[in-house]
Amino acid sequence: MQRTQSPVLSRLARLNPTAVFLAALALVLVGLFAPGPAGGVLLLVLAGVLVWLMSVTWPVQAPATRMLRLVMLTLLIAVALAKLMVG
C-alpha cells in the first residue's frame, strides 16, 4: 500500500463491484421511495459519500467521466432536496 493511499480505499478496492453497485442501487431506490424527509436524508448521505469518493478519484478520471459523474451527482442532490422540501 502506498503512503498516500488510505486503508478505506484499499478496502473498497477489494469489494465485489457488482455487490457495491447493487447496494448503491438499493440505497437509491429506498431513498426515492421512502416517504418525505427520510428519503431525502438518505439520498443526501449517499451523495456525501459519492462526493468524498469523487474527490479522491478525481485526478485519475478522464474529463468525460468527470462530467458524467458531476451531472449524476447534481441530479441526486436535486432529487434529495426536492424530497426534503416536499416532506
N, C-alpha and C positions, 0 to 999 in steps of 0.2 A: 504494500500500500504506500502511495506517495505521501509525503508530509502534508501536502495541501489537500489531500482527499479526506473527507470526513468519514467516520465509521458508519454514519447513517446512509451515505451514498453507496458505500461498498456493500452494505446490506441490501439496499434497494436493487443493486445490480444483480444480485443473486436470485431475486424473486422471479417467478414464472411470469413472463409478460402477459400471457392470456389471463392468468388469475388476477393480475393487477388491473387489466382492462375491465374484466367483469366486475371486480369490486368497485372500481370508479363508476362504471355504468350503473351498478346497483345504487350507489350513493346519489348519483344524479337523479335517477328515477324516484327514489324515496324523497329526495328534496323537492322534485317537481310535483309529486302527488300528495305530499304531506300538507295538511291544512295550515294556511296562514303563516305566521311568523316562524314557526318551527322549520318549515321547509326552506324559508329564506335564510335562516341562520345556518342550516346545514349546507346550503349551497355557498354561502359566504365562507364557511370554514374550508370547504373543498377548494374554493377559489384562492384562499390564502395559502394552502398547501401547494397549489399549482404555481402561484407567484414565486414562492420560495424555490421550487424546482426549476422554474424558468430562469430565475436569476442565477442559479448555479450552472445551468447548462447553456446559457446564452452564448458564451464565446465559441462553442463548438457547433452551433447550429447554422445552417445556411440561411441567407436572408429570406428566402421564400417560406421556409419553415417558421422563422421568427414571426413573419407577418401573419401566417395562418394561426399560430398559437395566440398572438395578441388579439386577433379577431374572435377566436373561440372564447378566450378569457373575458373579453368585453361582453360578449353575449351572455355568458354565465353570470357575470356580475349584474348585468341589466335585468335578467330574469329574477335573480335573488332579490334585488332592490324592489322590483315590481311586486314580488310576493310579500315583502315586508310592508310596503305601502298599502296594499290592499287589506292585509290582515289587521 
